[in-house]
Structures are given as structure tokens and as C-alpha cells.
Amino acid sequence: MVGADGAFDVIDPATGKTFAEAPECSPAQLSQAIAAASQAFKLWSRQDIAERRRVLVACAERVRAHADELGRLICREQGRALPKAIGEVMGAARWFEHTAGIDLPVEVLRDDSDMRVSVHRRPLGVVAGIAPWNYPVISAVWKIAPAILAGNAIVIKPSPFTPLATLRLGAILQDIIPAGVLTIVSGGDELGRALAAHPDIRKVSLTGSVEAGKSVARSSADDLKRITLELGGNDAGIVLDDVDPEAIAEKLFWGSFQNTGQVCSVIKRLYVHENVYEPVKTALLARISAARVGNGFDEGVDLGPLTTAPQFERVQELAEDSLKAGGKLHGDAAIPNVGGYFMAPKLVTGLSDTDRLVAEEQFGPLLPILPFSDEAEVIERANGTKFGLSGSVWSGSAERGAELAAELDCGTAWVNQHLTILPISPVGGHKWSGIGVENGPWGLASYTDIQTISVAKA
């Protein structure tokens, strides 16, 4: 661990007040960190993969042992309810374990008396990970685990809004992962741009906004760095006319409002067949009105505050814009009168597909609900966006739902569920929602270069 000359404030979103400071990594320190990672890579890349697997399993055990501590830091700096925050940490441990078991096989294309041709996966070198503020720890682990299993060294920069849990993650793993193989640096957007543009970084993996992704792509272009970009989404949920509204209301609630709507892949537009529109609206509204909004440390809280002041202001603006466009906000959940960035979850009716709340990614607890009458029409409406991260179809028939889900132009299509993300499945987006994927063998492969070795035997 290395100190810094400067520091920046970390805000508790439940109060809107500073509760801690984080070190501000200077340009000189960033260069030193990348140089140390370059040296560490030379040894780590030659380490037997069995040892790399052992390290990842040990990381999982250490993270699990510190789940309460890390969860409390997430709750304080990000705002989510404590059980959900601890759940994120436990998920990070599972991702370490699962990644440890993924193979990097040598593929033999030809092996006869004349020639052996084989394809090998080689590590890239020093790679960079830029993690978001909505799921700071597990998003970092999605990058750390495959990077080091593949034999790379990695430098992770957490969001300046939520740096503390990720910095602590690095501290608790420092005696497990060899020095220089994993480095956590904290700072603002300028640090992120410097990290992405550094000539000794061979790949950048970003989870963030579309604009941040475009910035990373531009920074990486001159040096032809590899990039993986998991960006924004404007997910559509499509509810067909054969559903039981009461049976799906709870799942729709969490699929839309998990983490106070601050998830790239939550439902952000809900299209409901006109035959069941009113009963679905009624069932979902009952769950929304019963939601408990409050400080994540309070027992029984469903939804915490929005994490940042800019996001709070943006969602408020979208709510006001919706009212001006003729929309109506529905929902009676109470919010605490204690300051902070609290907003109650709301259903929004009376909007069209061109209104901002429907057309843009809002990242907050407002859910526009729109009727439809024709399946072909609703697929066209769902796909009529520059985003393509994920979506879902809800039906009394799994087969019918799967058939329609296959027509969604997105990276993940769920049926009768939403936000079911597993370590075995690749996560990535179509169109403006990203480039490449994370997780599973597909994500692991993105941290490698292919090398073909062709040996003449005669």
C-alpha cells in the first residue's frame, strides 16, 4: 500500500455529507504503479496456471471472510441496503471461485507425421479495469479474476464516488496476490483517462456509461489497445396477455427497481399487453407503494438512496419532464426526511416512446409502463433504440416467451425473470451497449492473445 499527497471526499448518499477521504493517485504514482505491474507481469505470466487457480480460490475465501466489512463500506458509500451489499461481496467470492475453474486449453488443429499445428492463449501484459459506482466490488472482480488467471497484471480504478470498498478489497488480498499483479488506484476522471491512454496498458475493460466507453475507445485507438466495454442499457420488459399479474409483480418490481434502478440491465421500459395492462399496473403499483425506502443500514429497507448528487438531479429532471409531457407518476412509498439523495419508486403512465424517460437511460426509480396490442409492433418498439444490453419477455408459456425473446436485439434476453446474471454466462451488449463480453470462457479469452505454433516434423 502506498499513500498519496492528495485526497478527495467520499459522500454518504444517505446524508449527502462527506464521511471519508480517499487517496488521489498522482500521474507520477500511476506511472510507478504501471511500471511495477510490468515487472510483476514478467514473473506472473510464467507462473503455472495451477498456481494462478490456487490464488483465485484463496481470494474467494478471503473475500468471503471479509463480506460484512466490505458490505458495510458499500452500504456507506453506495447506499444500497446492507443485505444486498453483503450479497454483492458474496457474489464476488463466487466469481473468483468460478473463474478459477475455467480452462484455457491448447487447441490442436493438426498433428500428423508432417506437422503439428496448435493454438495457444497468451497473456496480454498489463491491463486496466475501470469499475462503476453502482456495483463497485463485483464489477472489479469481473475484471480482476480473468485477467490474473490468464497471466496478466491488472490496474483497477474504482469510481471516485465509491472508492473505499475496492481499495479495501486490494488491501485484504495483498498477501495473496503477488505484489504488482493487482494494483488499485483511486482518483477522478482524469486518472481514468490517463490509465486508458498509458502506452504500457495493453487492454482496457470498462463498465460505465456510453460516453465513458466512447472516451476509452478514442484513448485506446492510437495504441491499438484491446477493449471490453460494458455500457449503458435501456432494457425493455414485455408482458404478454397470458400472464398472472399477481404472480409476476414481485419479480417485475425487483427486475425494475433493484439498487434503486441504478443497474445497466434493469427494466427501464415496461410494455404490457392491453388485455392485462390494468391488472399488471395495479399489482405492480401495490408492490411499489409497499416498498421501504431508507438508509441501507436500517433493517427491512428495500431501496436506498441514489448514489450521486448528479444522478439524483438527473432523475428529478426526468420526472419533471415526464409531467410536462403529460405523464402521471404513481406510487405512495414514503422517503425519509433526513437529507441525502432519496427518491421513491414510481410507475409513470401516459408517455410515448419518444418521451425522454422512455427513450433515454435514466438509471433511477422511475418506470414508464406502456400498453401494446401487437407482438410484432412491440418487438419493433423494444428494438427501436441505440441500446441493446438486455431485455425480458413475461408469459404464461415459457416456450412462447422464449420464441419472442429471441427477436430482441440485445446481449441477454430473459424469460419470466430479469437480472439473473450467472458466472457461467457471458455479459455484453449490442449496438451502443458495448463491445465484447465479460465472464465465462468468452470473457477469459478476451484477456489473451492467440498464438499459433506450427511445427514441421520432417
WOCORKA-V840247 format. One record per pair of residues at least 24 apart in sequence whose ideal C-beta (glycine too) atoms are under 10 Angstrom apart, sorted by the first residue. I is the first residue (numbers start at 0). J is the second residue. If there is no record, write none. Layout:
# WOCORKA-V840247
{{I,J} {I,J}}
This chain:
# WOCORKA-V840247
{{0,166} {0,169} {0,170} {0,173} {0,183} {1,28} {1,31} {1,32} {1,35} {1,182} {1,184} {2,28} {3,28} {3,184} {3,185} {3,186} {4,28} {5,186} {6,185} {7,159} {7,162} {7,185} {7,186} {7,187} {8,159} {9,72} {9,75} {9,76} {9,159} {9,160} {9,161} {9,162} {9,163} {9,185} {10,75} {10,76} {10,78} {10,160} {10,161} {10,306} {10,307} {10,308} {10,339} {10,340} {11,74} {11,75} {11,76} {11,77} {11,78} {11,294} {11,295} {11,304} {11,338} {11,339} {11,340} {12,75} {12,76} {12,77} {12,78} {12,79} {12,132} {12,160} {12,161} {12,259} {12,294} {12,295} {12,303} {12,304} {12,305} {12,306} {12,307} {12,308} {12,310} {12,311} {12,338} {12,339} {12,340} {12,341} {13,74} {13,75} {13,78} {13,293} {13,294} {13,295} {13,296} {13,297} {13,300} {13,303} {13,304} {13,335} {13,337} {13,338} {13,339} {13,340} {13,341} {14,75} {14,294} {14,304} {14,337} {14,338} {14,339} {14,340} {15,304} {15,308} {15,311} {15,337} {15,338} {15,339} {15,340} {15,341} {16,338} {16,339} {18,75} {18,76} {18,163} {19,72} {19,75} {19,76} {19,162} {19,163} {20,162} {20,163} {21,76} {21,157} {21,159} {21,160} {21,161} {21,162} {21,163} {21,165} {21,166} {21,185} {21,186} {22,162} {22,166} {22,183} {22,184} {22,185} {22,186} {23,159} {23,162} {23,184} {23,185} {23,186} {23,187} {23,189} {23,190} {24,154} {24,156} {24,182} {24,183} {24,184} {24,185} {24,186} {24,187} {24,190} {24,193} {24,194} {25,184} {25,186} {25,190} {25,193} {26,186} {26,189} {26,190} {26,193} {26,197} {28,184} {28,186} {28,190} {29,154} {29,156} {29,182} {29,184} {29,186} {29,190} {29,193} {29,194} {29,197} {30,193} {30,197} {30,199} {31,182} {32,125} {32,152} {32,154} {32,179} {32,182} {32,183} {32,184} {32,194} {32,197} {33,125} {33,127} {33,152} {33,154} {33,179} {33,182} {33,184} {33,193} {33,194} {33,197} {33,198} {33,199} {33,200} {34,125} {34,179} {34,199} {35,125} {35,152} {35,154} {35,178} {35,179} {35,180} {35,182} {36,124} {36,125} {36,126} {36,127} {36,151} {36,152} {36,153} {36,154} {36,178} {36,179} {36,180} {36,181} {36,182} {36,199} {36,200} {37,124} {37,125} {37,152} {37,179} {37,199} {37,200} {38,125} {38,152} {38,178} {38,179} {39,125} {39,151} {39,152} {39,176} {39,177} {39,178} {39,179} {39,180} {39,181} {39,182} {40,122} {40,123} {40,124} {40,125} {40,126} {40,150} {40,151} {40,152} {40,153} {40,179} {40,180} {40,199} {40,201} {41,124} {41,152} {41,179} {42,152} {42,177} {42,179} {42,180} {43,122} {43,147} {43,150} {43,151} {43,152} {43,176} {43,177} {43,179} {43,180} {43,181} {44,121} {44,122} {44,123} {44,124} {44,149} {44,150} {44,151} {44,152} {44,180} {45,122} {45,150} {46,147} {46,150} {46,177} {46,180} {48,99} {48,102} {48,103} {48,148} {48,149} {48,150} {50,177} {51,98} {51,99} {51,103} {51,147} {51,148} {51,149} {51,150} {51,176} {51,180} {52,96} {52,98} {52,99} {52,100} {52,101} {52,148} {53,99} {53,175} {54,95} {54,99} {54,144} {54,147} {54,148} {54,172} {54,175} {54,176} {54,177} {54,180} {54,181} {55,94} {55,95} {55,96} {55,97} {55,98} {55,99} {55,100} {55,101} {55,140} {55,143} {55,144} {55,145} {55,147} {55,148} {55,175} {55,176} {56,92} {56,95} {56,96} {56,98} {56,99} {56,100} {56,175} {57,95} {57,99} {57,172} {57,174} {57,175} {57,176} {58,91} {58,92} {58,94} {58,95} {58,96} {58,98} {58,99} {58,140} {58,143} {58,144} {58,147} {58,168} {58,171} {58,172} {58,175} {58,176} {58,181} {59,89} {59,91} {59,92} {59,93} {59,94} {59,95} {59,96} {59,97} {59,98} {59,99} {59,140} {59,144} {60,92} {60,95} {60,96} {60,175} {61,92} {61,95} {61,168} {61,171} {61,172} {61,174} {61,175} {61,176} {62,88} {62,89} {62,90} {62,91} {62,92} {62,93} {62,94} {62,95} {62,96} {62,136} {62,137} {62,140} {62,168} {62,171} {62,172} {62,175} {63,88} {63,89} {63,91} {63,92} {63,93} {63,95} {63,96} {64,92} {64,171} {65,92} {65,167} {65,168} {65,170} {65,171} {65,172} {66,90} {66,91} {66,92} {66,136} {68,164} {68,167} {68,171} {69,135} {69,136} {69,163} {69,164} {69,165} {69,167} {69,168} {69,171} {70,136} {70,164} {70,295} {71,164} {71,295} {71,296} {72,135} {72,136} {72,161} {72,162} {72,163} {72,164} {72,165} {72,166} {72,167} {72,168} {73,134} {73,135} {73,136} {73,137} {73,161} {73,163} {73,164} {73,165} {73,167} {73,295} {74,164} {74,294} {74,295} {74,296} {74,300} {74,303} {75,161} {75,163} {75,164} {75,294} {75,295} {75,296} {76,132} {76,135} {76,157} {76,158} {76,160} {76,161} {76,162} {76,163} {76,164} {76,165} {76,306} {77,132} {77,133} {77,134} {77,135} {77,136} {77,158} {77,160} {77,161} {77,163} {77,164} {77,258} {77,261} {77,295} {77,303} {77,304} {77,306} {77,307} {78,132} {78,133} {78,161} {78,258} {78,259} {78,261} {78,294} {78,295} {78,302} {78,303} {78,304} {78,305} {78,306} {78,307} {78,339} {78,340} {78,341} {79,133} {79,134} {79,257} {79,258} {79,259} {79,261} {79,295} {79,300} {79,302} {79,303} {79,304} {79,306} {80,258} {80,259} {80,291} {80,292} {80,293} {80,294} {80,295} {80,296} {80,297} {80,298} {80,299} {80,300} {80,301} {80,302} {80,303} {81,294} {81,295} {81,296} {81,297} {81,298} {81,300} {81,303} {82,295} {82,298} {82,299} {82,300} {83,257} {83,258} {83,295} {83,300} {83,301} {83,302} {83,303} {84,134} {84,135} {84,136} {84,164} {84,258} {84,295} {84,296} {84,303} {86,137} {87,133} {87,134} {87,135} {87,136} {87,137} {87,138} {87,140} {87,164} {87,258} {88,136} {88,137} {88,140} {88,164} {88,168} {89,137} {90,134} {90,136} {90,137} {90,140} {90,141} {90,420} {90,422} {91,134} {91,135} {91,136} {91,137} {91,138} {91,139} {91,140} {91,141} {91,143} {91,144} {91,164} {91,168} {92,136} {92,137} {92,140} {93,137} {93,140} {93,421} {93,422} {94,136} {94,137} {94,140} {94,141} {94,143} {94,144} {94,145} {94,421} {94,422} {94,437} {94,438} {95,140} {95,143} {95,144} {95,147} {95,148} {95,172} {95,422} {96,144} {96,422} {97,144} {97,421} {97,422} {97,423} {97,438} {97,439} {98,140} {98,141} {98,143} {98,144} {98,145} {98,146} {98,147} {98,148} {98,149} {98,422} {98,438} {98,439} {98,440} {98,442} {98,443} {99,144} {99,148} {100,148} {100,422} {101,144} {101,145} {101,148} {101,149} {101,422} {101,423} {101,438} {101,439} {101,440} {101,441} {101,442} {101,443} {101,444} {102,440} {102,443} {103,145} {103,148} {103,149} {103,150} {103,440} {103,443} {103,444} {103,446} {103,447} {104,440} {105,452} {106,449} {106,451} {108,451} {108,453} {109,453} {109,454} {110,454} {110,456} {111,456} {112,456} {112,457} {113,454} {113,455} {113,456} {113,457} {114,453} {114,454} {114,455} {114,456} {114,457} {115,452} {115,453} {115,454} {115,455} {115,456} {116,451} {116,452} {116,453} {116,454} {117,450} {117,451} {117,452} {117,453} {117,454} {118,449} {118,450} {118,451} {118,452} {119,447} {119,448} {119,449} {119,450} {119,451} {119,452} {120,149} {120,150} {120,443} {120,444} {120,446} {120,447} {120,448} {120,449} {120,450} {121,149} {121,150} {121,447} {121,448} {121,449} {121,450} {122,146} {122,147} {122,148} {122,149} {122,150} {122,151} {122,152} {122,201} {122,202} {122,446} {122,447} {122,448} {123,149} {123,150} {123,151} {123,152} {123,200} {123,201} {123,202} {123,224} {123,225} {123,445} {123,446} {123,447} {123,448} {124,150} {124,151} {124,152} {124,199} {124,200} {124,201} {124,202} {124,448} {125,151} {125,152} {125,153} {125,154} {125,179} {125,180} {125,182} {125,197} {125,199} {125,200} {125,201} {125,202} {126,151} {126,152} {126,153} {126,154} {126,155} {126,200} {126,201} {126,202} {126,203} {126,204} {126,224} {126,225} {126,227} {126,445} {126,446} {127,153} {127,154} {127,155} {127,156} {127,182} {127,184} {127,191} {127,194} {127,195} {127,196} {127,197} {127,199} {127,200} {127,201} {127,202} {127,203} {127,204} {127,205} {127,215} {127,219} {127,224} {127,226} {128,153} {128,154} {128,155} {128,156} {128,157} {128,165} {128,181} {128,183} {128,194} {128,202} {128,203} {128,204} {128,205} {128,206} {128,227} {129,154} {129,155} {129,156} {129,157} {129,158} {129,188} {129,190} {129,191} {129,192} {129,194} {129,195} {129,203} {129,204} {129,205} {129,206} {129,207} {129,211} {129,212} {129,215} {129,228} {130,155} {130,156} {130,157} {130,158} {130,161} {130,162} {130,165} {130,183} {130,204} {130,205} {130,206} {130,207} {131,157} {131,158} {131,160} {131,161} {131,205} {131,206} {131,207} {131,208} {131,211} {131,229} {131,261} {131,262} {131,263} {131,306} {132,157} {132,158} {132,159} {132,160} {132,161} {132,162} {132,207} {132,261} {132,306} {132,307} {132,310} {133,158} {133,160} {133,161} {133,206} {133,207} {133,257} {133,258} {133,259} {133,260} {133,261} {133,262} {133,263} {133,306} {133,307} {133,310} {133,362} {134,161} {134,206} {134,258} {134,261} {134,262} {134,263} {135,160} {135,161} {135,162} {135,163} {135,164} {135,165} {135,166} {135,168} {135,206} {135,306} {136,161} {136,164} {136,165} {136,167} {136,168} {137,420} {138,165} {138,204} {138,205} {138,206} {138,207} {138,229} {138,437} {139,164} {139,165} {139,168} {139,169} {139,181} {139,183} {139,206} {140,165} {140,168} {141,204} {141,206} {141,227} {141,229} {141,420} {141,422} {141,426} {141,437} {141,438} {141,442} {142,202} {142,203} {142,204} {142,205} {142,206} {142,227} {142,229} {142,437} {142,442} {142,446} {143,168} {143,169} {143,172} {143,176} {143,180} {143,181} {143,183} {143,204} {144,422} {144,438} {144,442} {144,443} {144,446} {145,204} {145,227} {145,437} {145,438} {145,439} {145,440} {145,441} {145,442} {145,443} {145,444} {145,445} {145,446} {145,447} {146,180} {146,181} {146,202} {146,204} {146,442} {146,443} {146,445} {146,446} {146,447} {147,176} {147,177} {147,180} {147,181} {147,446} {148,443} {148,446} {148,447} {149,442} {149,443} {149,444} {149,445} {149,446} {149,447} {149,448} {150,180} {150,446} {150,447} {151,180} {151,201} {151,202} {151,446} {151,447} {152,176} {152,177} {152,179} {152,180} {152,181} {152,182} {153,180} {153,181} {153,182} {153,183} {153,200} {153,202} {153,204} {153,446} {154,179} {154,181} {154,182} {154,183} {154,184} {154,194} {154,197} {154,199} {154,200} {154,203} {155,181} {155,182} {155,183} {155,184} {155,185} {155,194} {155,204} {156,182} {156,183} {156,184} {156,185} {156,186} {156,187} {156,188} {156,190} {156,191} {156,193} {156,194} {156,195} {156,205} {157,183} {157,184} {157,185} {157,186} {157,191} {158,185} {158,187} {158,188} {158,191} {158,206} {158,207} {158,306} {158,307} {159,185} {159,186} {159,187} {159,188} {159,190} {159,191} {159,307} {160,187} {160,306} {160,307} {160,308} {160,309} {160,310} {161,185} {161,306} {161,307} {162,186} {188,214} {191,215} {191,218} {192,217} {192,218} {193,218} {194,218} {195,219} {195,222} {195,224} {195,226} {196,220} {196,221} {196,222} {196,224} {197,222} {197,224} {198,222} {198,224} {200,224} {200,225} {201,225} {201,446} {201,448} {202,226} {202,227} {202,435} {202,445} {202,446} {202,447} {202,448} {203,227} {203,228} {204,228} {204,229} {204,435} {204,437} {204,442} {204,445} {204,446} {205,229} {205,230} {205,433} {205,434} {206,230} {206,263} {206,426} {206,433} {206,437} {207,231} {207,263} {208,263} {208,360} {208,362} {209,360} {209,385} {209,386} {209,428} {209,430} {209,431} {209,432} {209,433} {212,428} {212,431} {212,432} {212,433} {212,434} {213,431} {215,434} {216,434} {225,434} {225,435} {225,445} {225,446} {225,447} {225,448} {226,433} {226,434} {226,435} {226,445} {227,427} {227,433} {227,434} {227,435} {227,436} {227,437} {227,442} {227,445} {227,446} {228,427} {228,428} {228,431} {228,432} {228,433} {228,434} {228,435} {229,263} {229,264} {229,388} {229,410} {229,426} {229,427} {229,428} {229,432} {229,433} {229,434} {229,435} {229,436} {229,437} {229,438} {230,263} {230,360} {230,386} {230,387} {230,388} {230,427} {230,428} {230,430} {230,431} {230,432} {230,433} {230,434} {231,263} {231,264} {231,267} {231,359} {231,360} {231,362} {231,385} {231,386} {231,388} {231,428} {231,431} {231,432} {231,433} {232,262} {232,263} {232,264} {232,265} {232,266} {232,267} {232,360} {232,362} {232,384} {232,386} {232,387} {232,388} {232,389} {232,390} {232,409} {232,410} {232,411} {232,428} {232,429} {232,431} {232,432} {232,433} {233,263} {233,266} {233,267} {233,268} {233,357} {233,358} {233,359} {233,360} {233,361} {233,381} {233,384} {233,385} {233,386} {233,387} {233,388} {233,389} {233,390} {233,409} {233,431} {233,432} {234,262} {234,263} {234,264} {234,265} {234,266} {234,267} {234,268} {234,269} {234,360} {234,381} {234,384} {234,386} {234,387} {234,388} {234,389} {234,390} {234,391} {234,407} {234,409} {234,411} {234,412} {234,413} {234,417} {234,418} {234,432} {235,266} {235,267} {235,268} {235,269} {235,270} {235,357} {235,369} {235,377} {235,378} {235,380} {235,381} {235,382} {235,383} {235,384} {235,386} {235,389} {235,390} {235,391} {235,392} {235,407} {235,409} {236,265} {236,266} {236,267} {236,268} {236,269} {236,270} {236,271} {236,366} {236,368} {236,381} {236,389} {236,390} {236,391} {236,392} {236,393} {236,413} {236,417} {237,266} {237,268} {237,269} {237,270} {237,271} {237,272} {237,371} {237,374} {237,377} {237,378} {237,380} {237,381} {237,390} {237,391} {237,392} {237,393} {237,394} {237,400} {237,403} {237,404} {237,406} {237,407} {238,269} {238,270} {238,271} {238,272} {238,275} {238,276} {238,279} {238,283} {238,368} {238,370} {238,371} {238,377} {238,391} {238,392} {238,393} {238,394} {239,270} {239,271} {239,272} {239,274} {239,275} {239,371} {239,374} {239,377} {239,392} {239,393} {239,394} {239,395} {239,396} {239,399} {239,400} {239,403} {240,271} {240,272} {240,273} {240,274} {240,275} {240,276} {240,371} {240,372} {240,374} {240,394} {240,395} {241,272} {241,274} {241,275} {241,393} {241,394} {241,395} {241,396} {241,399} {241,400} {242,271} {242,272} {242,274} {242,275} {242,278} {242,279} {242,282} {242,393} {242,394} {242,395} {242,396} {242,400} {242,415} {243,275} {243,278} {243,279} {243,282} {243,393} {243,395} {244,271} {244,275} {244,276} {244,277} {244,278} {244,279} {244,280} {244,281} {244,282} {244,283} {244,393} {245,278} {245,279} {245,281} {245,282} {245,283} {245,285} {245,286} {246,282} {246,393} {246,395} {246,415} {247,275} {247,279} {247,282} {247,283} {247,393} {247,394} {247,395} {247,415} {247,416} {248,278} {248,279} {248,280} {248,281} {248,282} {248,283} {248,284} {248,285} {248,286} {248,287} {249,282} {249,283} {249,286} {250,286} {250,391} {250,393} {250,415} {250,416} {250,417} {250,418} {250,419} {251,279} {251,282} {251,283} {251,286} {251,287} {251,366} {251,368} {251,391} {251,393} {251,417} {252,282} {252,283} {252,284} {252,285} {252,286} {252,287} {252,289} {252,290} {252,301} {252,302} {252,344} {252,366} {253,286} {253,301} {253,416} {253,417} {253,418} {254,366} {254,391} {254,393} {254,413} {254,416} {254,417} {254,418} {254,419} {255,283} {255,286} {255,287} {255,344} {255,346} {255,364} {255,365} {255,366} {255,368} {255,417} {255,418} {256,286} {256,287} {256,290} {256,292} {256,301} {256,302} {256,332} {256,344} {256,345} {256,363} {256,364} {256,365} {256,366} {257,301} {257,302} {257,417} {257,418} {258,302} {258,303} {258,305} {258,306} {258,362} {258,364} {258,418} {259,290} {259,292} {259,301} {259,302} {259,303} {259,304} {259,305} {259,306} {259,310} {259,314} {259,340} {259,341} {259,342} {259,343} {259,344} {259,362} {259,363} {259,364} {260,302} {260,305} {260,310} {260,314} {260,342} {260,344} {260,361} {260,362} {260,363} {260,364} {260,365} {260,366} {261,302} {261,303} {261,304} {261,305} {261,306} {261,307} {261,310} {261,314} {261,361} {261,362} {261,363} {261,364} {262,362} {262,417} {262,418} {262,420} {263,360} {263,362} {263,386} {263,388} {263,389} {263,426} {263,428} {263,432} {263,433} {264,388} {264,389} {264,390} {264,391} {264,409} {264,410} {264,411} {264,413} {264,417} {264,418} {264,419} {264,420} {264,426} {264,428} {264,432} {265,362} {265,363} {265,364} {265,366} {265,388} {265,389} {265,417} {265,418} {266,366} {266,367} {266,368} {266,389} {266,390} {266,391} {266,393} {266,413} {266,417} {266,418} {267,356} {267,357} {267,359} {267,360} {267,361} {267,362} {267,363} {267,365} {267,366} {267,367} {267,384} {267,386} {267,388} {267,390} {268,350} {268,352} {268,356} {268,357} {268,358} {268,361} {268,366} {268,367} {268,368} {268,369} {268,380} {268,381} {268,384} {268,390} {269,346} {269,347} {269,366} {269,367} {269,368} {269,369} {269,391} {269,393} {270,352} {270,357} {270,367} {270,368} {270,369} {270,370} {270,371} {270,376} {270,377} {270,378} {270,380} {270,381} {270,390} {270,392} {270,393} {271,368} {271,369} {271,370} {271,371} {271,377} {271,393} {272,370} {272,371} {272,372} {272,373} {272,374} {272,377} {272,393} {272,394} {273,370} {273,371} {273,372} {273,373} {274,370} {274,372} {275,370} {275,393} {276,348} {276,368} {276,369} {276,370} {276,371} {276,372} {277,370} {279,368} {279,370} {279,393} {280,329} {280,346} {280,348} {280,368} {280,370} {283,329} {283,330} {283,344} {283,346} {283,366} {283,368} {284,329} {284,330} {284,331} {284,344} {284,345} {284,346} {284,348} {284,368} {285,330} {285,331} {286,330} {286,332} {286,344} {287,329} {287,330} {287,331} {287,332} {287,343} {287,344} {287,345} {287,346} {287,364} {287,366} {288,329} {288,330} {288,331} {288,332} {288,333} {288,343} {288,344} {288,345} {288,346} {289,330} {289,331} {289,332} {290,330} {290,331} {290,332} {290,333} {290,343} {290,344} {290,364} {291,332} {291,333} {291,334} {291,335} {292,332} {292,333} {292,334} {292,335} {292,341} {292,342} {292,343} {292,344} {292,364} {293,333} {293,334} {293,335} {293,337} {293,339} {293,341} {294,335} {294,337} {294,339} {294,341} {297,335} {300,335} {301,332} {301,344} {302,332} {302,334} {302,341} {302,342} {302,343} {302,344} {302,364} {303,339} {303,340} {303,341} {304,334} {304,335} {304,337} {304,338} {304,339} {304,340} {304,341} {304,342} {305,339} {305,340} {305,341} {305,342} {305,362} {305,363} {305,364} {306,340} {306,362} {307,340} {307,362} {308,339} {308,340} {309,340} {310,340} {310,342} {310,361} {310,362} {310,363} {311,339} {311,340} {311,341} {311,342} {311,363} {312,340} {313,359} {313,361} {313,362} {313,363} {314,340} {314,342} {314,356} {314,361} {314,362} {314,363} {314,364} {314,365} {315,340} {315,342} {315,363} {315,365} {316,355} {316,361} {317,347} {317,354} {317,355} {317,356} {317,359} {317,361} {317,362} {317,363} {317,365} {317,367} {318,342} {318,345} {318,347} {318,356} {318,361} {318,363} {318,364} {318,365} {320,350} {320,354} {320,355} {320,356} {320,359} {321,345} {321,347} {321,348} {321,349} {321,350} {321,354} {321,355} {321,356} {321,357} {321,361} {321,365} {321,367} {322,347} {322,349} {323,354} {323,355} {324,349} {324,350} {324,351} {324,353} {324,354} {324,355} {324,356} {324,357} {325,349} {325,350} {325,351} {325,354} {326,350} {326,351} {326,354} {326,356} {326,357} {326,365} {326,367} {328,365} {329,366} {329,368} {330,364} {330,365} {330,366} {332,364} {352,380} {352,381} {352,383} {352,384} {353,383} {357,384} {358,383} {358,384} {358,385} {358,386} {359,384} {359,386} {360,384} {360,385} {360,386} {360,388} {360,431} {360,432} {374,399} {374,402} {374,403} {374,406} {375,403} {375,406} {377,403} {377,406} {378,403} {378,404} {378,406} {378,407} {378,408} {379,406} {381,406} {381,407} {381,408} {381,409} {382,406} {382,407} {382,408} {382,409} {382,429} {382,430} {383,408} {384,408} {384,409} {384,430} {384,431} {384,432} {385,429} {385,430} {385,431} {385,432} {386,428} {386,429} {386,430} {386,431} {386,432} {386,433} {387,411} {387,427} {387,428} {387,429} {387,430} {387,431} {387,432} {387,433} {388,426} {388,427} {388,428} {388,429} {388,430} {388,431} {388,432} {388,433} {389,413} {389,417} {389,418} {389,420} {389,426} {389,427} {389,428} {389,429} {389,432} {390,417} {391,415} {391,416} {391,417} {391,418} {391,419} {392,417} {393,417} {408,432} {410,436} {411,436}}
